[in-house]
Amino acid sequence: MRVAIIAPPYPLEEAPAPPLGVTYVAAAFESVGAEVRIFDYIVSRYTPEKLRAQLDEFRPHVAGSTSVTLNFPGAVEILRGAKRHRPSLLTIMGGPHVSFDTVRTLETYPEIDLIVTGEGERTIGELMEQGMDPASWEGIRGLAFRCNGQIVSTAPQSFIEDLDTLPFPARHLLPLSRYRALGYPISIITSRGCPYSCIFCQGRRMVGNRVRQRKASLVADEIEQILSYGIDRINVADDLFVSHRGKVVEVCGEILRRGLRFTWSAFARVNTVDRETLALMREAGCDSVSFGVESGNPEMLERIRKGITLDQVRQAVSLCREVGIIAHTSFIVGLPGETPETLRETGEFAASLGSLYGYHFLAPFPGTTVREEVEKYDLEILTDDWSRYDANSAIVRTKGLSPEEIERFVARFESEIRQAWEAMVQGYHEKTNPPEIDIQVEGHFRMKLVYRLLSEDLIEKWGVFPATGSEAGGDGDLEELCRRIEAATGAEGGLVRRTIRGFVALGYIRARISEARCEWFWTHNNRDAAGPGKRESAIDPAP
């Protein structure tokens, strides 16, 4: 059976890591004998024409997509297009959004045949055992579908007790060279589950309130596999990495015992860290920890069931500073009962910590307590336009605050950052910055260029032209590619050449010549081999 797994578009500005859920799903299908491909539209442009071409070339029997609330509209449109083009396709959706909005999804989108709810790996295995036969669906847990005009939801699938039975995520199916060019870390989990009950979070309902751990040796095996792809930065994506000190000691100890050299980040709670644990994490390569603080008002923290105190926040940030770990603290604005006073307290508290910090607007996702029990709170949800659930604008109001007032609070904070940034950019152009600031500014410009290269398929669009010589990717061909990208983007020529030449040197981009035509392309994982009768080359960057 051939299965196409779709990674739907996601804003690159939101720093998406290579999609972990997608690769777990792909691995689940592969482990039971399916031939699987990932259609990745995160780091390449989605068009209906591209989708149709990929479907015609692969001819899948099943097309599945995951989504979070933000990119659900885009994901469902892709499945709709796939179904229109190949009506015999079995279309499946999974992920946190549809897990908690199954009825409305199936009522609204007839092109979706089947929804897999919650953890999907065991359900996928049972579906494949039955040959994906709709007659078997009522006997499989964790499904929602239509039957005789009615929507049927089977009993929830039980959580996977032994995570060590799961295959490693199928990252080999991702276009890893594109992700490496983007420079974001790759994600890994060491556990599933969260014992806390924050009212704004879907996590514990998706993966349970009991933490299930993976063996430290298998975590280290997976890290070694990731490093073998040339990736040297990892994000530990557990809802709560520091949930059990013994687990952290085992994982960090295994990293140190094997001499694995990479940098990594993790999420933690301020009430679960201590100096010894953080120091060990730092020794094992951890350089940053993110803490969800949410509010600087103690009553607000109690209302949202955060279960922390402001003193614990101060202590956690201080401990990170002592051991050399960067602390990131994040805050949510527009929480139930928010007032001008609670926002003022949050702003003052955030600024007092001496950490890197930022704000997100409350997004009451399907499946969260705050959405399902909104009548219990001083909160009004203003829209079900899922594309606005990106935590970048106010979509709620309270008795004390309008959405405009909530947005003005964040705008004042962002204005200060923007003014400082504009001064840095001016110094860059006037050549008055110290070197470290210029590196930061050029890195920003470079990232914007890379966003365009990926999201607009500019290498594919402009990288095909008559070859200038017999050697694939010779300097004349490379200069022609750079010239074309410079013209297409309007970016500074030196930046374009440094970026493109760097990617060629690293093997992310290569050239082939066929019938006197040069064609530049992204490699899959920079180990692509030349096709029959074609010459490929990756040349050194200019000094």
C-alpha positions, 0 to 999 in steps of 0.5 A, a space after each residue: 500500500 502506498 501512503 502519502 503523508 502531507 506536511 501542510 504549509 506553516 509560516 516559516 516566521 514561526 520557526 517550525 522544526 522538521 515536523 515530528 508528528 508527521 515523521 512518527 506517523 510516517 514511521 508507523 505506516 512504514 513499520 507495517 509495510 506501507 510505502 510512504 512518501 512525505 509531501 512537505 509543503 513547509 519548506 517548499 511552495 504548495 501549489 495545486 499543480 505540484 500536488 497533482 503532479 506528485 499524486 500522479 507520480 506516486 499514485 498513493 492509495 491513502 493521503 493523510 495530513 496532520 494539522 494544528 489549529 493554525 494550519 488546519 484550513 490549509 491542510 484541509 484544502 490540500 486534502 480536498 484537492 487530492 480527493 478531487 484529483 484522485 477520487 479513489 483516495 482514502 483521505 485521513 486527518 489526524 493531529 490535535 485540532 481534528 482530535 477535538 473538533 471531529 464532528 464539525 470537521 466531518 460535517 463541514 468537509 465531506 472530502 475527509 473520509 477518516 479522522 484518527 484521534 489522539 496518539 495515532 501509531 497504534 490506530 494506524 497499525 490496526 487500520 493497516 492490519 485490516 487493509 484500511 477496510 471501512 467495514 472494520 473501522 467500527 471495531 478500531 479505537 480512536 477513529 471518527 468517520 461517516 456511516 449511513 449519513 451519521 458520524 461515528 466516533 469509536 472509543 478513545 485509543 489507549 495511550 501507548 504504555 511502552 514508547 520504546 516499542 515505537 520506531 524512530 521518526 522517519 526523518 529520512 523521508 523529509 527534505 532535510 537539506 532544506 531544513 538544514 538550510 533553514 537552520 532550525 533545530 530538529 525535535 526529539 521527545 524523551 517522554 509523552 504526557 504532562 501531569 499539570 492542568 493549565 486551562 489553555 493547553 491541549 497537551 495533557 488531553 493529547 498525550 495524557 496526564 501521566 508521563 511515560 518515559 523512553 529509555 535513555 539509551 534509545 534517546 541517545 541512539 536517536 540523537 546519534 541518528 540525527 547527528 549522522 544527518 549533519 544536524 548539530 542542534 536539537 530541541 527536546 520537545 517534551 511538554 515537560 522535559 524536567 518532569 523527573 530528575 532521574 530521567 534527566 540524569 539518565 539522558 544527560 549521562 548517556 549523552 556524556 558517556 557517548 561523547 555526543 557533541 551538539 547543542 540543545 534546548 528544552 522546555 521546563 517548568 520553574 517548579 521542577 528545576 534545581 541547580 544540580 539538574 540544570 548544571 548537568 544539562 549544561 554539561 551535556 550541551 543544553 544552552 537554553 531552557 524555555 519556561 511558560 510563565 504566562 502572567 505576573 499576577 499571582 491570582 491569574 496564575 491560580 485562575 489558569 491552574 498554572 501551579 507556580 509562584 512568582 518566586 519560583 520563576 525568579 529562582 529558576 531564571 537565576 539558576 539558569 544564569 548561574 550555570 550558563 543556560 539562557 532562560 526564555 520566559 513566555 507570557 500569555 496576554 488576554 487570559 480570563 479575567 485580564 485587566 489593565 492592572 494584570 497586564 501592567 503587573 505582567 509587563 513589570 514582572 517580565 522586564 524585572 527577570 533579566 531573561 529573554 521574554 516575549 508575549 503570545 495572545 491567548 488562542 483558545 484551541 479546541 480541546 482546551 479547558 478554557 474553550 470547552 468551559 468558557 462560560 465559567 470564565 470572564 472571557 469571550 471568544 470572538 472568532 472561529 476563523 482558525 487561521 487567526 489562531 496563531 497567537 499573534 493577534 487578540 481573538 478574545 475579550 474580557 470584561 476589563 479589556 477589549 482586543 484592541 487594548 490587549 493588542 496595544 499592550 503587546 504593540 508597545 513592547 514590540 515597538 521598543 524592540 523594533 526601534 532598537 532593531 532599526 538602529 542596528 540595521 541603520 548601523 549596518 548600512 552605515 558601517 558603524 556597528 560593532 562586528 557582532 551586531 553586523 553578524 546578527 543583522 546579516 543573519 536576519 537578512 540571510 534568513 529572509 532570503 532563505 525563507 523566499 528561496 524555500 517558500 517560493 521554490 526560487 531554486 526550481 524556478 530560476 535554476 534551469 538555463 543553458 549550461 555555460 560549460 561541460 562541468 555540472 555546476 561550474 563557476 559560470 553556472 553558479 554565477 548565473 544562478 546567483 545573478 538570477 536569484 539576486 534579480 528575483 529577490 532584490 537582495 544584496 548581491 554579496 549576501 545572495 552569493 555568500 548564501 548560495 555558494 555556502 549551500 552548494 559547498 554544504 551539498 544542500 544545492 547541486 546541479 545536473 547537466 542534461 542535453 546542454 541544460 543546467 538544472 540546480 536542485 535541492 538535494 534530499 538530504 545532501 547525499 543524493 547520487 547522480 542519476 543515470 547519464 547525468 553529471 552532478 557537481 557541488 563546487 567550493 564556495 568563493 573565498 
